[in-house]
């Protein structure tokens, strides 16, 4: 009887020790918690998404759960998901809320230092929409210097020169908003403001490309924004500074 009891105890101990996933889960959690590269996860990433820029901003991470939002052609959607490690890479799955026709699910594989990534987007509502593949890179440090337009992304509010109270706002997450009062005649503007959202991307030091949501102002959904410049001071090498942007026939300049 004692021999049988001892045998049963040994079997139970072995079964407990071999419980599936117990040791692996603990090891993974320790490696994840101690990996300093995760400090770089919270950031903004950008890439080409169906021939227009997309910005994915991750602003929450608690060791497993990831949160943030994305902007594409002026449409902003919240994101929630999870992170897990895959060898030397990180895999982040992100879900849009699901209450918009164009919502879907992202599966993104980042390199170890969160500098570059490859991903796919799969629609969840529109079954006629196709899965998209894309690449991402860190957007870089935003330029927080007030009205400076020199960074890849920046914060700036520009005032419309055409009158009527129009303005153009840029945000460091890659989004922009045009608020515009249509001109009826030489001295009268419409009472109803038109608001158009977009996503911008730096092409070079003189040009930004803006992808707009569908609107009645611009004939093309994607339009170039030309940086306006001026010189400050005299001499052989006067300072050149950015003071505004021209889009088609519309000009916007820095406020006072």
LINBELSUL-V804795 format. One record per residue. PHI is phi in whole degrees, -180 to 180 (999 if undefined). D_LAST is the distance of its C-alpha to the last C-alpha in whole Angstrom. Layout:
BEGIN
PHI;D_LAST
PHI;D_LAST
END
This chain:
BEGIN
999;94
-63;92
-63;92
-66;90
-63;88
-63;87
-64;86
-65;84
-64;82
-63;81
-62;80
-65;78
-64;76
-65;76
-63;74
-67;72
-66;71
-96;71
-59;68
-59;66
82;62
-63;63
-70;62
-62;60
-62;58
-65;58
-61;57
-63;54
-63;52
-64;53
-63;52
-66;49
-65;48
-94;48
-86;46
-68;43
-64;42
-66;41
-65;38
-94;36
-63;37
-70;34
-172;31
-115;30
-124;32
-138;31
-172;34
-90;35
-131;36
66;38
70;36
-149;33
-70;31
-124;31
-121;30
-115;32
-105;31
-103;33
-124;32
-144;36
-158;39
-117;42
106;44
-145;45
-82;43
-125;40
-142;37
167;33
-160;32
-128;32
-127;29
-152;31
52;29
83;27
-88;30
-111;30
-131;33
-70;34
-132;37
-140;40
-175;42
-135;45
-121;45
-143;48
-94;49
-134;51
56;53
-99;50
-109;47
-123;45
-110;46
-117;43
-107;44
-133;41
-112;42
-77;39
-55;40
98;42
-103;41
-124;39
-56;41
-99;40
-71;40
-159;42
-130;43
-100;42
-127;44
-124;43
-107;44
-95;42
-72;44
-61;44
-100;41
57;39
-94;37
-138;39
-156;41
-123;43
-151;43
-133;44
-123;43
-118;45
-68;45
-116;46
-113;46
-85;46
-69;49
-83;49
-73;46
-101;47
-63;46
-117;43
-110;43
-157;40
-122;39
-129;36
-141;35
-60;33
-71;29
93;28
-68;26
-68;22
-88;19
-97;18
-86;15
52;12
-94;10
-65;14
-109;16
-87;19
-84;21
-65;23
-135;21
-163;18
-104;16
-160;12
-120;11
-112;10
-101;9
-73;13
-79;13
-82;16
81;15
84;17
89;14
-79;15
-153;13
-133;15
-113;15
-109;17
-120;19
-72;21
-88;24
92;24
-100;23
-146;20
-136;20
-104;19
-112;18
-138;19
-106;21
-68;23
-85;24
-87;27
-146;27
-60;25
-127;24
-125;24
-119;23
-62;25
-80;25
-94;26
-78;23
-100;24
-114;23
-125;24
-101;24
-152;25
-130;25
-113;24
-147;26
-74;25
-94;27
-157;26
-67;23
-114;22
-140;23
-118;23
-106;26
-114;25
-103;28
-96;27
-68;29
-59;31
-152;29
-105;29
-92;26
-104;27
-66;31
-101;31
-68;31
-117;29
-131;27
-80;25
-115;21
-92;21
-75;18
-93;16
-130;16
-141;15
-112;17
-120;16
98;19
-123;22
116;26
-71;28
-136;25
-68;22
-71;19
-106;18
-133;15
-83;14
-132;11
180;12
-141;16
-115;18
-124;21
55;24
-97;22
-95;19
-121;16
-131;13
-127;9
-66;7
-75;4
-67;0
END
